[in-house]
Amino acid sequence: GARGGGGMSAREGQEVQRHLLSCKSSADLLEVAEREGHRFDAIHSTTCLYRLAKLRSAGNNAHGDESCRRAALGPLPRIQLRFAVQLATPSATLRQRGWEAQMLANTAWAFATLLVRDGPLFDAISSASISRIPNFRPQHLANTAWAFATLCVLDAPLLDSIACAAIKKMAEFKAQDCANTVWSFAALRCVDPPLFDALSS
C-alpha cells in the first residue's frame, strides 16, 4: 500500500494506531513508542501523548504514582523533539501532515496534564492554533487555554484568538468549557471583559 509520512504503509499505520489505543498502561504505551516511535506520524504522536496523559489523569498508575510518572516521562524528550519538528513548518505542510484543531488541543492538554513545559513546542502549538482557530470547537478552545494556564504560559496572541472565537461560539459552550475558560484566563491574569460578559450571560 501507499507509504505514510512516518515511513509506514497505510495498513501498518492503522495497526500501530490500534496498538496505541489498546494499551492499558503507561508502560505499554511507552513500549510501542520505543519500538515504533521513529516512524510515528502526527496522528500516532498525538494519540500516544494523549493516551499517556489520560492514563495519568485517570489514576491508572495506582501504585507509586509519582515514581510511575517519573518513569513515564523518560522518553518524552524524543517525542517532544518530533512534535517540534512537525509543528515548526509552514501551515500548508502542517495541514498535509494532519495537524488539525483537535490534535493541537489534545497535544497541549497532554503536555499540561503530564506537567511537561516546553517553550518552543508551545510557541509552535500557539502559532499553528491561531491559524486554525475558526476550526476549534468549544472544548478545543477551553482545553487549549487550560493547558497554557496550567503550565503558566502567557501567550497574549493565542488568548486573544481564543477569546474572539469563544465569544462567537458561546452558544455551543458547555458548563465545563465555560468553567475551564474562566479559570484559565483568571489564572493567567488575562482580563477580557467581552469574553467574561459572554461567559456570564
N, C-alpha and C positions, 0 to 999 in steps of 0.2 A: 504494500500500500504506500501512499504518499508519506514522505518523511515530514515530521513536525519540526517546529523551530528548535526544539530541545534535542534533536537528533534521534527521535523515536518515530516509528511508523504510527499511524493513527490508532491501530489496534494495540500497539504497545503502550501508547499514551493512555488509552482508556483503561488498560489493565493496571497501570500504576495508579491511576486515579481511584480505581476500585479498591486497591490495596490501602491507599491513604484513608479512604472513607470507612474502611472496615477495621482500622486499628482501634484497639480498646484501651491503649495506654500510651504514655509519652515514649516509653522505651520502644514500643512497636513502631511508632511514627518515625522516631529518630533512626531506627534500623533501616527503614525504607529510604529515608533521606540520605543516609550514609552510602547506601548501595546504589541509589538511582539519582541522587541529587545533582550530579554533574550534567544530567540530561533533562532536569526539570524545565518545563516551560512556565509561563506566568500562572496558568491555572494550577499546576502542581504545587508551585511555590506558595501561592495563596492558600490553597487547601491545607498544605502541611502546617503552615503557621497558624491558620485559623483553628484547625483541629487541636493543635498543641495548646493553644490558648483556651479553647473551650474545655478541654480536659482539666486544665488547671483551675479554670473558673468554676467548674462543676465539682471540684474537690475529689476527682477520681484518684489522685495520689493521696490516699488516706493515711498512709504511714510515713512519717518523716517528711512532711510536706515541704519544708524548706530545703532539706537535702535533695529531695526529688527535683525541686525547682532548679537548684544549682546544677545538678547533673543534666537536666534537660536543656539548660542554656548553653552547654558546651559547644555544640555545633552551630549555634546561631550566627557567629561572625561570618561563616562561609555563606550562610543563607542570606544574611544582610547584604553581603557583597553582591550576590546575584541580583537581589532586588535593586540595589543602587545602579548596577549596570543596566538593568532592564528599564528602570524608570528614567534615568538621565539620558533620554534620547528624544528626538523630535516627536511631536504629538502624533504625526502620521504613523510613525513606526510603532508608537505605543498602541495605537488603535489596531494595527495589524497584529500585534502580539497579544491583544485581548485584554489590555488593562482598562477595564470599564469601571463604572461608578461603584458597583457592589464590591469588586475586587480591591479597589483602592481603599474603600471604607473598611473592609474586613482586614486588610493588611495593617492599617493604622490601629484598629481596635485590638488586633492580636498583639502587636508590639507593646501597646499600652497595658494590656492585661498581663503580659509577661514582664512588665516593668523594665523594658529594654528601650533606652533612649538613644537614638542615632540621628544626630543633627542633619547630616547630608541626606540621609534617607527621607526624613520628614520634610525637608525642603523640596525634595523631588516629588513626594506624595502631594504636597501643597500645590506645586506648580501644575501637576497632572490633574489634580482635583478641580482647581479653579477653571481650567479649560473645559471641564466636563460638568460643571455644577448644575446646569439645567437638567442633566440626566439623573441627578441624585434624588432618590426618594427621601421622604422624611426620616426614615430610620438611618439611611446613609448619612444624611446631614447631621443628625443628632450623634451618631456613633463617631463620626469624624471629629466633631467638636469635642466630644467626651475624651477621645484618645489624646488630642493635643493638650487638653486641660489636665488630664491625669498625669501626663509627663511634663507639665509646666512649660509647654512650648507655645509661646505667644507669637502667632503669625497673623498680623493685622489684615493683610490682603485676603487670606483664606477666610478669616472670621467675617469680614465684610461680605464676601461672596456667599458664605453660609447664611448670614442674616438676611440678605436680599432674597435668596432662594427660599428660605424658610417662610418669610412673610408671604410670598406668592403662593406657597403650598400649605399655609396654616390650616386650611380646612381638612387636610389629609392627615394632620399630625394626631398621633395617639397620645394618651396621657404620659406614657413613658418617654416618648420622644420629646414632649414639652419639658418634662422634668429634667432629662439629661441635657437639653439645650440650655435651660435656665442655669443649671448648676455649672455647666462648662463656661459660659460667659461670665458668671459671677466669680468662679474660681480663678479665672484669668484677669479679673477686674476690668473686663471689657464692657463698657456701658453702651448699649444700643437702644435708645428709647423706643424707636419704631418697632423693633423686634420684641421688646418687653411688653409694649402695649398690645401687640398682636397675640402674644402668648397668654396674656392675662384676660383677653376678651372672650 
